Amino acid sequence: MSGRAADVGARAEAGTDGGSAQPPADPDGGPAGLDRDVRLLTEVVNRLRRALRASIRTEYTWESLPMAQVELLQCLAERNGARVGELAGLLRLAPNSVSTLVQHLADAGYLHRERDPADRRAALLRLTPVGAAALAGWQRAHERRLGAALARLGDADRTAILAALPALSNLVEALGERGEPAR
């Protein structure tokens, strides 16, 4: 484990940033430890995203697509037949931005538009076989990279990471909710 990872892990386990064992209360009455935990989680997630993107580029040239296009294809794979407006809402992007992404992906052969039978003014978006194959290859490349990294970790770290998956999945769902953050 790198020194930085050990430091982040030790601070998270101990519940400290090098200070006292009990976090002081913040002015709003909540524990300051939550702010620290959020900061640590944000740091680790950002480093994980950067590491994944950098490592995948060496193995999978399709990663040269802008991440916004990859995310749109991933979203479309989950909701094949969606409209531009629906994808814009899910991705939290302006509809005209999604339309531009859709145009680039359609030109590249990764998706196609078809007329919505329920509303002839609207188009439904569908992955093409080329788009589905590219997305599946991207997923397999990520799985190989993560699998190789997990194999280099000790049993305790692998177990901890796998045990955290349900909670991380719940965090993804909470992030997707459009309600106001709790205070």
WOQUILIN-V326436 format. One record per pair of residues at least 4 apart in sequence whose ideal C-beta (glycine too) atoms are under 6 Angstrom apart, sorted by the first residue. I is the first residue (numbers start at 0). J is the second residue. D is the distance in whole Angstrom. If there is no record, write none. Layout:
# WOQUILIN-V326436
I:J:D + I:J:D
This chain:
# WOQUILIN-V326436
0:4:5 + 0:5:5 + 5:9:6 + 7:39:6 + 9:13:6 + 10:16:6 + 11:39:5 + 16:35:5 + 22:30:5 + 22:31:4 + 22:32:3 + 23:31:5 + 25:29:5 + 25:31:5 + 50:54:6 + 54:144:5 + 55:59:5 + 55:62:5 + 55:140:6 + 55:144:6 + 56:62:5 + 58:140:5 + 59:140:4 + 61:133:5 + 61:137:6 + 64:68:5 + 64:69:6 + 67:100:6 + 68:100:6 + 68:104:6 + 71:100:5 + 72:130:6 + 72:134:5 + 74:86:6 + 74:89:5 + 74:90:6 + 75:124:6 + 75:126:6 + 76:126:6 + 76:134:6 + 79:125:5 + 79:126:6 + 80:123:5 + 80:125:6 + 81:85:4 + 81:86:5 + 81:124:6 + 82:121:5 + 83:94:6 + 83:97:5 + 83:98:5 + 84:94:6 + 86:90:6 + 86:97:5 + 87:92:5 + 87:94:4 + 87:97:4 + 92:96:5 + 92:97:5 + 101:105:6 + 104:109:4 + 104:110:5 + 105:110:6 + 108:127:6 + 108:129:5 + 109:130:3 + 110:124:5 + 110:126:6 + 110:127:6 + 110:130:5 + 111:125:6 + 111:127:6 + 112:122:4 + 112:124:6 + 113:123:5 + 114:119:6 + 115:121:4 + 115:123:5 + 126:130:4 + 126:131:5 + 142:146:6 + 149:157:6 + 152:156:4 + 152:157:5 + 163:167:6
